[in-house]
Amino acid sequence: MADSKKENAGKPKKSFFKGVKQEWNKIIWVSKEDLLRQTGLVAVISLLLGVLITLIDQGALQLVNWLMSI
């Protein structure tokens, strides 16, 4: 920690907001088409996983009910 303070002692300090602006300019935004395609894909995969989890849960419930009835 102290070593980094010594290294930066001779350098002029950048403004925080200048650094934020520089980083903001480095962002590469996706196109609207890519955003919509990826959003749709996430929605479809979420729906499929929800159905799969529901099926597994119902199967486990049926198995437990069957084992309890024995």
VEXTINU-922697 format. One record per residue: x, y, z of N, C-alpha, C in turn. Coordinates in steps of 0.001 Angstrom, whole numbers, padded with zeros to 6 digits, always signed. Each point is the difference from the previous one (the first is absolute). Layout:
N
XYZXYZXYZ ...
% end
This chain:
70
+000821-001180+000000-000821+001180+000000+000868+001248+000000 +000963+000058+000901+000837+001186+000101+000882+000153-001236 +000411-001127-000599+000841+000066-001187-000731+000660-001161 -001279-000276-000160-000754+000587-001107-000148+001501+000194 -000064+000466+001250-000076+001443+000252+001310+000671-000394 +001094-000665+000264+001304+000562-000360+000163+000070-001515 -000477-001029-000706+000121-000029-001453-000833+001098-000645 -001159+000288+000535-000905+000986-000571+000271+001415+000504 +000979+000173+000875+000235+001300+000609+000419+001047-001035 +000776-000371-001007+000476+000962-000983-000952+000225-001155 -001035-000813-000119-000925+000098-001126-001157+000930+000351 -000440+000809-000964-001168+000845+000282-001255-000870+000101 -000904+000366+000906-001221-000780+000191-001005+000340-001084 -000626-001034-000566-001058+000196-000979-001307+000241+000739 -000851+000740-000606-001321+000206+000560-000768-001313-000085 -000779-000270+001018-000800-001215+000023-000937-000038-001199 -000624+001134-000289-000967+000038-001085+000658-000113-001368 +001243+000449-000127+000720-000210-001261+000228-001489-000224 +000356-000700+001069+000203-001444-000095-001286-000726-000345 -001104+000436+000590-001293-000614-000299-000349+000228-001460 +000231+001218-000499-000311+000317-001395+000855-000839-000946 +001267-000178+000319+000876-000816-000840-000477-001444-000040 -000375-000534+001134-000494-001382+000036-001334-000123-000721 -000858+000998+000143-001311-000005-000666+000182-000053-001511 +001001+000699-000506+000247+000023-001441+000548-001325-000523 +000492-000855+000884+000529-001299-000416-001098-001056-000158 -001195+000307+000482-001095-000966-000047-000432-000223-001443 -000181-001262-000349-000502-000360-001329-001429-000485+000197 -000966+000773-000481-001402-000321+000179-000435-000969-001082 -000843-000968+000371-000507-000959-000977-001105+000651-000828 -000227-000549-001180-001051+000546-000861-001371-000416+000539 -001030+000686-000445-001357-000287+000461-000408-001418-000388 +000394-000422-001197-000347-001350-000462+000648-001060+000889 +001278+000193+000328+000694-000956+000867-000642-000033+001389 -000354+001167+000500-000613+000079+001312-001333-000741+000026 -000821+000207-001017-001291-000683-000064+000164-001506-000157 +000953-000424-000831+000238-001436-000210+000474-000657+001300 +000928+000636+000694+000521-000565+001235-001054-000005+001101 -000828+001040+000046-001081+000049+000986-001007-001114-000251 -000340-000205-001257-000918-001087-000348+000571-001356+000368 +001282-000183-000261+000654-001265+000329-000013-000255+001504 +000270+001023+000787-000035-000148+001460-001411-000345+000464 -001009+000638-000589-001391-000279+000377-000375-001442-000335 +000384-000482-001175-000326-001370-000414+000704-001018+000895 +001273+000221+000267+000750-000936+000855-000572-000004+001407 -000375+001176+000514-000599+000072+001340-001313-000764+000042 -000801+000152-001026-001277-000722-000068+000229-001509-000050 +000935-000441-000830+000288-001441-000099+000520-000566+001317 +000888+000755+000667+000509-000471+001290-001106-000030+001053 -000905+000966-000051-001124+000001+000933-000872-001221-000192 -000274-000353-001254-000797-001196-000294+000743-001251+000466 +001289-000076-000275+000798-001160+000411+000009-000153+001522 +000200+001075+000713+000018-000061+001468-001370-000409+000534 -001068+000515-000621-001350-000378+000414-000234-001494-000197 +000436-000528-001147-000170-001432-000268+000783-000853+001006 +001224+000398+000286+000812-000750+000964-000641+000060+001386 -000501+001174+000378-000640+000162+001300-001257-000858+000107 -000808-000006-001033-001220-000813+000017+000335-001489+000041 +001039-000393-000734+000428-001399+000032+000489-000406+001373 +000776+000866+000639+000485-000298+001346-001160-000066+000986 -000969+000887-000145-001170-000004+000875-000790-001298-000154 -000187-000434-001239-000721-001256-000246+000759-001186+000596 +001314+000031-000127+000817-001080+000566-000111-000039+001520 +000072+001157+000637-000112+000044+001461-001389-000455+000434 -001038+000453-000690-001363-000441+000337-000165-001513-000175 +000595-000552-001038-000070-001451-000225+000733-000744+001109 +001196+000516+000393+000768-000654+001063-000723+000091+001329 -000711+001090+000234-000750+000160+001268-001201-000924+000058 -000532-000371-001156-001180-000847-000011+000329-001480+000156 +001239-000343-000080+000412-001407+000107-000111-000469+001430 
% end
